[in-house]
Amino acid sequence: MSKSIQFQESTELIRGQEVPIKIVIDLDKPTKVRGIHASFHAAEKTKATYRVTTSNGKETRTETRTATEYHDIVKESFLLFGSKRMGFFARLSDSLKTWFGGGTHEVMEPGPQEFSLNLKIPEDAPASFLGEKCEVFYRLNVQVDLPIRLDWSKNQSLEVGAKQLPQDIAPVHAVFPDESGRSFWDRTFGKNVILNLAIDRDIHSVGETSMAMLTVETPEPLQLTEISADLVGTESVTANGHTDSYGHRYPLQEIDSPNVISEESVHEFDIQIPEIDAPFTHSGKNFAVKWQIEVQLEVPWAKNPIISLPIILIPRGRTFPGS
């Protein structure tokens, strides 16, 4: 039996609005069908890796496990044709009846037949994306319930675009050490320096260029190997009570600097956000994706001073994907 399930070309959902979805089922000959069912599932999915240690008195074993949690955004079912779904034993009984000319089914004629349904997502639905530890998906499944034969089905991923940016762009500034002071490791193995990092905008779009300035203050000559800037992202998740995270790092550039800084040095440089294969700034019930610009001073034989400045990272077009 030749068969196909096709979805309409446009698969983008609009928040707060009903979006019609067309489905075409094409057969090459008359076919007995109990029903045609569709299910729509939209959810946040998070994964957390954790370790479990067990002992039987003789040996101790440590296993790595992964917890997965779904937080539903929308979950609903549709009957497009025929009868409602049957339980396992009812399906088995109906299949036996079909062998002898009975059973609960209708005959679908050959050729393409069109079905439609309306999907609606909440006004605050997050944008769809795929990360290493978290994702937001919108998935439509269509299943044809066939008596006697194996059912056949098809999944279709639907997209929800980014939201409009809800705030104005503003400059941002960070200081190292911050109000909490220098850590034990900085005091023990690091140089006594003060760093100031300023960027002309808190919202960064892929491909756009922003201006930044770094100042370095030191009470004694500071020898440097280099100063570098990176784009750093973190996916933080919770799944079934377990927490986990995953980091992303993209080198931006080396910053011109002398080999030795005496008292104070000022460094002006540009930041251009590259194309990334990671999710943009995003948040949900069980996950958060955050980004920052990190500047590091490479200091020989000492702990490297690092200053970080949180930013909002967005796709091209100045839209905001977070909820």
Buried (B, 14 or more C-beta within 10 A) or exposed (E): EEEEBBBEEEBEBEBEEEBEBEBBBBBEEEBBBBBBBBBBBBBBBBBBBBEEEEEEEEEEEEEEEEBEBBBEBBEEEBEBBBBEEBEEEEBEBBBEBBEEEEBBBEEBEEEEBEBEBEBBBEEEBBBBBEBBBBBBBBBBBBBBBBBEEEBBBBEBEBEBBBBEBEEEBEEBEBBBBEEEEBEEEBEEEBBBBBBBBBBEBBBBBBEBEBEBBBBBBBEEEBBBEEBBBBBBBBBBBBBEEBEBEBEBEBEBEEBEBEEEBEEEBEBEBEBEBEEBEBBBBBBBEBBBBBBBBBBBBBBEEBBBBBBBBEBBBBBEEEBBBBB
